[in-house]
Amino acid sequence: MHIPVKRSKKNQIFGGVIAGFCEKYDWDPAIGRVLYVILSLTPGFPGVIVYLVLWLLMEQPDA
């Protein structure tokens, strides 16, 4: 099962997950990363696990 969002090839730092969402919705990747880190630091949100699951479910970036 894949979700219809592609990981970013040009803006990736680790896997391109956050940048892929930012490219799809026309957001700045830096702001998206900062928001994700803030969200991940809140209690009750498993940030690393969610990132890894999204990395597995998102489509590969175009070559």
Distance bins in CASP14 RR format, pairs under 12 A and 6 or more apart:
PFRMAT RR
TARGET T0000
AUTHOR 0000-0000-0000
RMODE 2
METHOD distances of the structure
MODEL  1
1 53 0 0 0 0 0 1 0 0 0 0 0
1 56 0 0 0 0 1 0 0 0 0 0 0
1 57 1 0 0 1 0 0 0 0 0 0 0
1 58 0 0 0 0 0 1 0 0 0 0 0
1 59 0 0 0 0 0 1 0 0 0 0 0
2 54 0 0 0 0 0 1 0 0 0 0 0
2 55 0 0 0 0 0 1 0 0 0 0 0
2 56 0 0 0 0 1 0 0 0 0 0 0
2 57 1 0 1 0 0 0 0 0 0 0 0
2 58 1 0 0 1 0 0 0 0 0 0 0
2 59 1 0 1 0 0 0 0 0 0 0 0
2 60 0 0 0 0 1 0 0 0 0 0 0
3 17 0 0 0 0 0 1 0 0 0 0 0
3 20 0 0 0 0 0 1 0 0 0 0 0
3 21 0 0 0 0 1 0 0 0 0 0 0
3 24 0 0 0 0 0 1 0 0 0 0 0
3 53 0 0 0 0 0 1 0 0 0 0 0
3 54 1 0 0 1 0 0 0 0 0 0 0
3 55 0 0 0 0 0 1 0 0 0 0 0
3 56 0 0 0 0 0 1 0 0 0 0 0
3 57 1 0 1 0 0 0 0 0 0 0 0
3 58 1 0 1 0 0 0 0 0 0 0 0
3 59 1 0 0 1 0 0 0 0 0 0 0
4 20 0 0 0 0 0 1 0 0 0 0 0
4 21 0 0 0 0 0 1 0 0 0 0 0
4 24 0 0 0 0 1 0 0 0 0 0 0
4 57 0 0 0 0 0 1 0 0 0 0 0
4 58 0 0 0 0 1 0 0 0 0 0 0
4 59 1 0 0 1 0 0 0 0 0 0 0
5 16 0 0 0 0 0 1 0 0 0 0 0
5 17 0 0 0 0 1 0 0 0 0 0 0
5 18 0 0 0 0 0 1 0 0 0 0 0
5 19 0 0 0 0 0 1 0 0 0 0 0
5 20 1 0 0 1 0 0 0 0 0 0 0
5 21 1 0 0 1 0 0 0 0 0 0 0
5 22 0 0 0 0 0 1 0 0 0 0 0
5 23 0 0 0 0 1 0 0 0 0 0 0
5 24 1 0 1 0 0 0 0 0 0 0 0
5 25 0 0 0 0 1 0 0 0 0 0 0
5 54 0 0 0 0 1 0 0 0 0 0 0
5 55 0 0 0 0 0 1 0 0 0 0 0
5 57 0 0 0 0 1 0 0 0 0 0 0
5 58 1 0 1 0 0 0 0 0 0 0 0
5 59 1 0 0 1 0 0 0 0 0 0 0
5 60 0 0 0 0 0 1 0 0 0 0 0
5 61 0 0 0 0 0 1 0 0 0 0 0
6 12 0 0 0 0 0 1 0 0 0 0 0
6 15 0 0 0 0 0 1 0 0 0 0 0
6 16 0 0 0 0 1 0 0 0 0 0 0
6 17 0 0 0 0 0 1 0 0 0 0 0
6 19 0 0 0 0 0 1 0 0 0 0 0
6 20 1 0 0 1 0 0 0 0 0 0 0
6 21 0 0 0 0 1 0 0 0 0 0 0
6 22 0 0 0 0 0 1 0 0 0 0 0
6 23 0 0 0 0 1 0 0 0 0 0 0
6 24 1 0 0 1 0 0 0 0 0 0 0
6 54 0 0 0 0 0 1 0 0 0 0 0
6 55 0 0 0 0 0 1 0 0 0 0 0
6 57 0 0 0 0 0 1 0 0 0 0 0
6 58 1 0 0 1 0 0 0 0 0 0 0
6 59 1 0 1 0 0 0 0 0 0 0 0
6 60 1 0 0 1 0 0 0 0 0 0 0
6 61 1 0 1 0 0 0 0 0 0 0 0
6 62 1 0 0 1 0 0 0 0 0 0 0
6 63 0 0 0 0 0 1 0 0 0 0 0
7 13 0 0 0 0 0 1 0 0 0 0 0
7 14 0 0 0 0 0 1 0 0 0 0 0
7 15 1 0 1 0 0 0 0 0 0 0 0
7 16 1 0 1 0 0 0 0 0 0 0 0
7 17 1 0 1 0 0 0 0 0 0 0 0
7 18 0 0 0 0 1 0 0 0 0 0 0
7 19 1 0 0 1 0 0 0 0 0 0 0
7 20 1 0 1 0 0 0 0 0 0 0 0
7 21 0 0 0 0 1 0 0 0 0 0 0
7 22 0 0 0 0 0 1 0 0 0 0 0
7 23 0 0 0 0 1 0 0 0 0 0 0
7 24 0 0 0 0 0 1 0 0 0 0 0
7 29 0 0 0 0 0 1 0 0 0 0 0
7 51 0 0 0 0 0 1 0 0 0 0 0
7 54 0 0 0 0 1 0 0 0 0 0 0
7 55 1 0 0 1 0 0 0 0 0 0 0
7 56 0 0 0 0 0 1 0 0 0 0 0
7 57 0 0 0 0 0 1 0 0 0 0 0
7 58 1 0 1 0 0 0 0 0 0 0 0
7 59 1 0 0 1 0 0 0 0 0 0 0
7 60 1 0 0 1 0 0 0 0 0 0 0
7 61 1 0 1 0 0 0 0 0 0 0 0
7 62 0 0 0 0 1 0 0 0 0 0 0
8 14 0 0 0 0 0 1 0 0 0 0 0
8 15 0 0 0 0 1 0 0 0 0 0 0
8 16 1 0 1 0 0 0 0 0 0 0 0
8 17 0 0 0 0 1 0 0 0 0 0 0
8 18 0 0 0 0 1 0 0 0 0 0 0
8 19 1 1 0 0 0 0 0 0 0 0 0
8 20 1 0 1 0 0 0 0 0 0 0 0
8 21 0 0 0 0 1 0 0 0 0 0 0
8 22 1 0 0 1 0 0 0 0 0 0 0
8 23 1 0 1 0 0 0 0 0 0 0 0
8 24 0 0 0 0 1 0 0 0 0 0 0
8 27 0 0 0 0 0 1 0 0 0 0 0
8 29 1 0 0 1 0 0 0 0 0 0 0
8 32 0 0 0 0 0 1 0 0 0 0 0
8 33 0 0 0 0 0 1 0 0 0 0 0
8 55 0 0 0 0 0 1 0 0 0 0 0
8 58 0 0 0 0 1 0 0 0 0 0 0
8 59 0 0 0 0 0 1 0 0 0 0 0
8 60 0 0 0 0 0 1 0 0 0 0 0
8 61 1 0 0 1 0 0 0 0 0 0 0
8 62 0 0 0 0 0 1 0 0 0 0 0
9 15 0 0 0 0 1 0 0 0 0 0 0
9 16 1 0 0 1 0 0 0 0 0 0 0
9 19 0 0 0 0 1 0 0 0 0 0 0
9 20 0 0 0 0 1 0 0 0 0 0 0
9 23 0 0 0 0 1 0 0 0 0 0 0
9 58 0 0 0 0 0 1 0 0 0 0 0
9 59 0 0 0 0 0 1 0 0 0 0 0
9 60 0 0 0 0 1 0 0 0 0 0 0
9 61 1 1 0 0 0 0 0 0 0 0 0
9 62 1 0 0 1 0 0 0 0 0 0 0
9 63 1 0 0 1 0 0 0 0 0 0 0
10 16 0 0 0 0 1 0 0 0 0 0 0
10 19 0 0 0 0 1 0 0 0 0 0 0
10 20 0 0 0 0 1 0 0 0 0 0 0
10 22 0 0 0 0 0 1 0 0 0 0 0
10 23 0 0 0 0 1 0 0 0 0 0 0
10 29 0 0 0 0 1 0 0 0 0 0 0
10 61 0 0 0 0 1 0 0 0 0 0 0
10 62 0 0 0 0 0 1 0 0 0 0 0
10 63 0 0 0 0 0 1 0 0 0 0 0
11 17 0 0 0 0 0 1 0 0 0 0 0
11 18 0 0 0 0 1 0 0 0 0 0 0
11 19 1 1 0 0 0 0 0 0 0 0 0
11 20 1 0 0 1 0 0 0 0 0 0 0
11 21 0 0 0 0 0 1 0 0 0 0 0
11 22 1 0 0 1 0 0 0 0 0 0 0
11 23 1 0 0 1 0 0 0 0 0 0 0
11 24 0 0 0 0 0 1 0 0 0 0 0
11 27 0 0 0 0 0 1 0 0 0 0 0
11 28 0 0 0 0 1 0 0 0 0 0 0
11 29 1 0 1 0 0 0 0 0 0 0 0
11 30 0 0 0 0 1 0 0 0 0 0 0
11 32 0 0 0 0 0 1 0 0 0 0 0
11 33 0 0 0 0 1 0 0 0 0 0 0
11 61 0 0 0 0 1 0 0 0 0 0 0
12 18 0 0 0 0 1 0 0 0 0 0 0
12 19 1 0 1 0 0 0 0 0 0 0 0
12 20 0 0 0 0 1 0 0 0 0 0 0
12 22 0 0 0 0 0 1 0 0 0 0 0
12 23 0 0 0 0 0 1 0 0 0 0 0
12 29 0 0 0 0 1 0 0 0 0 0 0
12 33 0 0 0 0 0 1 0 0 0 0 0
12 55 0 0 0 0 0 1 0 0 0 0 0
12 58 0 0 0 0 0 1 0 0 0 0 0
12 60 0 0 0 0 0 1 0 0 0 0 0
12 61 1 0 0 1 0 0 0 0 0 0 0
13 19 1 0 0 1 0 0 0 0 0 0 0
13 20 0 0 0 0 0 1 0 0 0 0 0
13 22 0 0 0 0 0 1 0 0 0 0 0
13 29 0 0 0 0 1 0 0 0 0 0 0
13 30 0 0 0 0 0 1 0 0 0 0 0
13 32 0 0 0 0 0 1 0 0 0 0 0
13 33 1 0 0 1 0 0 0 0 0 0 0
13 36 0 0 0 0 0 1 0 0 0 0 0
13 37 0 0 0 0 0 1 0 0 0 0 0
13 51 0 0 0 0 0 1 0 0 0 0 0
14 20 0 0 0 0 0 1 0 0 0 0 0
14 33 0 0 0 0 1 0 0 0 0 0 0
14 36 0 0 0 0 0 1 0 0 0 0 0
14 48 0 0 0 0 0 1 0 0 0 0 0
14 51 1 0 0 1 0 0 0 0 0 0 0
14 52 0 0 0 0 1 0 0 0 0 0 0
14 54 0 0 0 0 0 1 0 0 0 0 0
14 55 0 0 0 0 1 0 0 0 0 0 0
15 21 0 0 0 0 0 1 0 0 0 0 0
15 29 0 0 0 0 0 1 0 0 0 0 0
15 33 0 0 0 0 0 1 0 0 0 0 0
15 51 0 0 0 0 1 0 0 0 0 0 0
15 52 0 0 0 0 1 0 0 0 0 0 0
15 54 0 0 0 0 1 0 0 0 0 0 0
15 55 1 0 1 0 0 0 0 0 0 0 0
15 56 0 0 0 0 0 1 0 0 0 0 0
15 58 0 0 0 0 1 0 0 0 0 0 0
15 60 0 0 0 0 0 1 0 0 0 0 0
15 61 0 0 0 0 1 0 0 0 0 0 0
16 22 0 0 0 0 1 0 0 0 0 0 0
16 23 0 0 0 0 1 0 0 0 0 0 0
16 24 0 0 0 0 0 1 0 0 0 0 0
16 29 0 0 0 0 1 0 0 0 0 0 0
16 32 0 0 0 0 0 1 0 0 0 0 0
16 33 0 0 0 0 1 0 0 0 0 0 0
16 36 0 0 0 0 0 1 0 0 0 0 0
16 51 0 0 0 0 1 0 0 0 0 0 0
16 54 0 0 0 0 1 0 0 0 0 0 0
16 55 1 0 0 1 0 0 0 0 0 0 0
16 58 0 0 0 0 1 0 0 0 0 0 0
16 59 0 0 0 0 0 1 0 0 0 0 0
16 60 0 0 0 0 0 1 0 0 0 0 0
16 61 1 0 0 1 0 0 0 0 0 0 0
17 23 0 0 0 0 0 1 0 0 0 0 0
17 24 0 0 0 0 0 1 0 0 0 0 0
17 29 0 0 0 0 0 1 0 0 0 0 0
17 32 0 0 0 0 0 1 0 0 0 0 0
17 33 0 0 0 0 1 0 0 0 0 0 0
17 36 0 0 0 0 1 0 0 0 0 0 0
17 47 0 0 0 0 0 1 0 0 0 0 0
17 48 0 0 0 0 0 1 0 0 0 0 0
17 50 0 0 0 0 1 0 0 0 0 0 0
17 51 1 0 1 0 0 0 0 0 0 0 0
17 52 0 0 0 0 1 0 0 0 0 0 0
17 53 0 0 0 0 1 0 0 0 0 0 0
17 54 1 0 1 0 0 0 0 0 0 0 0
17 55 1 0 1 0 0 0 0 0 0 0 0
17 56 0 0 0 0 1 0 0 0 0 0 0
17 57 0 0 0 0 1 0 0 0 0 0 0
17 58 1 0 0 1 0 0 0 0 0 0 0
17 59 0 0 0 0 0 1 0 0 0 0 0
17 61 0 0 0 0 0 1 0 0 0 0 0
18 24 0 0 0 0 0 1 0 0 0 0 0
18 25 0 0 0 0 0 1 0 0 0 0 0
18 27 0 0 0 0 1 0 0 0 0 0 0
18 28 0 0 0 0 0 1 0 0 0 0 0
18 29 1 0 0 1 0 0 0 0 0 0 0
18 30 0 0 0 0 1 0 0 0 0 0 0
18 31 0 0 0 0 1 0 0 0 0 0 0
18 32 1 0 1 0 0 0 0 0 0 0 0
18 33 1 0 1 0 0 0 0 0 0 0 0
18 34 0 0 0 0 1 0 0 0 0 0 0
18 35 0 0 0 0 1 0 0 0 0 0 0
18 36 1 0 1 0 0 0 0 0 0 0 0
18 37 0 0 0 0 1 0 0 0 0 0 0
18 39 0 0 0 0 0 1 0 0 0 0 0
18 40 0 0 0 0 0 1 0 0 0 0 0
18 47 0 0 0 0 0 1 0 0 0 0 0
18 50 0 0 0 0 0 1 0 0 0 0 0
18 51 1 0 0 1 0 0 0 0 0 0 0
18 54 0 0 0 0 1 0 0 0 0 0 0
18 55 0 0 0 0 0 1 0 0 0 0 0
18 58 0 0 0 0 0 1 0 0 0 0 0
19 25 0 0 0 0 0 1 0 0 0 0 0
19 27 0 0 0 0 1 0 0 0 0 0 0
19 28 0 0 0 0 1 0 0 0 0 0 0
19 29 1 0 1 0 0 0 0 0 0 0 0
19 30 0 0 0 0 1 0 0 0 0 0 0
19 31 0 0 0 0 0 1 0 0 0 0 0
19 32 0 0 0 0 1 0 0 0 0 0 0
19 33 1 0 0 1 0 0 0 0 0 0 0
19 36 0 0 0 0 0 1 0 0 0 0 0
19 54 0 0 0 0 0 1 0 0 0 0 0
19 55 0 0 0 0 0 1 0 0 0 0 0
19 58 0 0 0 0 0 1 0 0 0 0 0
19 61 0 0 0 0 1 0 0 0 0 0 0
20 26 0 0 0 0 0 1 0 0 0 0 0
20 27 0 0 0 0 1 0 0 0 0 0 0
20 29 1 0 0 1 0 0 0 0 0 0 0
20 32 0 0 0 0 0 1 0 0 0 0 0
20 33 0 0 0 0 0 1 0 0 0 0 0
20 36 0 0 0 0 0 1 0 0 0 0 0
20 54 0 0 0 0 1 0 0 0 0 0 0
20 55 0 0 0 0 0 1 0 0 0 0 0
20 58 1 0 0 1 0 0 0 0 0 0 0
20 59 0 0 0 0 1 0 0 0 0 0 0
20 60 0 0 0 0 0 1 0 0 0 0 0
20 61 0 0 0 0 1 0 0 0 0 0 0
20 62 0 0 0 0 0 1 0 0 0 0 0
21 27 1 0 0 1 0 0 0 0 0 0 0
21 28 0 0 0 0 0 1 0 0 0 0 0
21 29 0 0 0 0 1 0 0 0 0 0 0
21 31 0 0 0 0 0 1 0 0 0 0 0
21 32 1 0 0 1 0 0 0 0 0 0 0
21 33 0 0 0 0 0 1 0 0 0 0 0
21 35 0 0 0 0 0 1 0 0 0 0 0
21 36 0 0 0 0 1 0 0 0 0 0 0
21 50 0 0 0 0 0 1 0 0 0 0 0
21 51 0 0 0 0 0 1 0 0 0 0 0
21 54 0 0 0 0 1 0 0 0 0 0 0
21 55 0 0 0 0 0 1 0 0 0 0 0
21 58 0 0 0 0 1 0 0 0 0 0 0
22 28 1 0 0 1 0 0 0 0 0 0 0
22 29 1 0 1 0 0 0 0 0 0 0 0
22 30 0 0 0 0 1 0 0 0 0 0 0
22 31 1 0 0 1 0 0 0 0 0 0 0
22 32 1 0 1 0 0 0 0 0 0 0 0
22 33 0 0 0 0 1 0 0 0 0 0 0
22 34 0 0 0 0 0 1 0 0 0 0 0
22 35 0 0 0 0 1 0 0 0 0 0 0
22 36 0 0 0 0 1 0 0 0 0 0 0
23 29 1 0 0 1 0 0 0 0 0 0 0
23 32 0 0 0 0 0 1 0 0 0 0 0
23 58 0 0 0 0 0 1 0 0 0 0 0
23 61 0 0 0 0 1 0 0 0 0 0 0
23 62 0 0 0 0 0 1 0 0 0 0 0
24 32 0 0 0 0 0 1 0 0 0 0 0
24 58 0 0 0 0 0 1 0 0 0 0 0
24 59 0 0 0 0 0 1 0 0 0 0 0
25 31 0 0 0 0 0 1 0 0 0 0 0
25 32 0 0 0 0 1 0 0 0 0 0 0
26 32 0 0 0 0 0 1 0 0 0 0 0
27 33 0 0 0 0 0 1 0 0 0 0 0
27 34 0 0 0 0 0 1 0 0 0 0 0
27 35 0 0 0 0 1 0 0 0 0 0 0
27 36 0 0 0 0 0 1 0 0 0 0 0
28 34 0 0 0 0 1 0 0 0 0 0 0
28 35 0 0 0 0 0 1 0 0 0 0 0
29 35 0 0 0 0 0 1 0 0 0 0 0
29 36 0 0 0 0 0 1 0 0 0 0 0
30 36 0 0 0 0 0 1 0 0 0 0 0
30 37 0 0 0 0 0 1 0 0 0 0 0
31 37 0 0 0 0 0 1 0 0 0 0 0
31 38 0 0 0 0 0 1 0 0 0 0 0
32 38 0 0 0 0 1 0 0 0 0 0 0
32 39 0 0 0 0 1 0 0 0 0 0 0
32 40 0 0 0 0 0 1 0 0 0 0 0
33 39 0 0 0 0 0 1 0 0 0 0 0
33 40 0 0 0 0 0 1 0 0 0 0 0
33 51 0 0 0 0 0 1 0 0 0 0 0
34 40 0 0 0 0 0 1 0 0 0 0 0
34 41 0 0 0 0 0 1 0 0 0 0 0
35 41 0 0 0 0 0 1 0 0 0 0 0
35 42 0 0 0 0 0 1 0 0 0 0 0
35 45 0 0 0 0 0 1 0 0 0 0 0
36 42 0 0 0 0 0 1 0 0 0 0 0
36 45 0 0 0 0 1 0 0 0 0 0 0
36 47 1 0 0 1 0 0 0 0 0 0 0
36 48 0 0 0 0 0 1 0 0 0 0 0
36 50 0 0 0 0 1 0 0 0 0 0 0
36 51 1 0 0 1 0 0 0 0 0 0 0
36 54 0 0 0 0 0 1 0 0 0 0 0
37 45 0 0 0 0 0 1 0 0 0 0 0
37 47 0 0 0 0 1 0 0 0 0 0 0
37 48 0 0 0 0 0 1 0 0 0 0 0
37 51 0 0 0 0 0 1 0 0 0 0 0
38 45 0 0 0 0 1 0 0 0 0 0 0
38 47 0 0 0 0 0 1 0 0 0 0 0
39 45 1 0 1 0 0 0 0 0 0 0 0
39 46 0 0 0 0 0 1 0 0 0 0 0
39 47 1 0 0 1 0 0 0 0 0 0 0
39 48 0 0 0 0 0 1 0 0 0 0 0
39 50 0 0 0 0 1 0 0 0 0 0 0
39 51 0 0 0 0 0 1 0 0 0 0 0
40 46 0 0 0 0 1 0 0 0 0 0 0
40 47 1 1 0 0 0 0 0 0 0 0 0
40 48 1 0 0 1 0 0 0 0 0 0 0
40 49 0 0 0 0 1 0 0 0 0 0 0
40 50 0 0 0 0 1 0 0 0 0 0 0
40 51 0 0 0 0 1 0 0 0 0 0 0
41 47 0 0 0 0 1 0 0 0 0 0 0
41 48 0 0 0 0 0 1 0 0 0 0 0
44 50 0 0 0 0 0 1 0 0 0 0 0
45 51 0 0 0 0 0 1 0 0 0 0 0
46 52 0 0 0 0 1 0 0 0 0 0 0
46 53 0 0 0 0 1 0 0 0 0 0 0
46 54 0 0 0 0 0 1 0 0 0 0 0
47 53 0 0 0 0 1 0 0 0 0 0 0
47 54 0 0 0 0 1 0 0 0 0 0 0
47 55 0 0 0 0 0 1 0 0 0 0 0
48 54 0 0 0 0 0 1 0 0 0 0 0
48 55 0 0 0 0 0 1 0 0 0 0 0
49 55 0 0 0 0 0 1 0 0 0 0 0
49 56 0 0 0 0 0 1 0 0 0 0 0
50 56 0 0 0 0 0 1 0 0 0 0 0
50 57 0 0 0 0 0 1 0 0 0 0 0
51 57 0 0 0 0 0 1 0 0 0 0 0
51 58 0 0 0 0 0 1 0 0 0 0 0
52 58 0 0 0 0 0 1 0 0 0 0 0
55 61 0 0 0 0 0 1 0 0 0 0 0
END
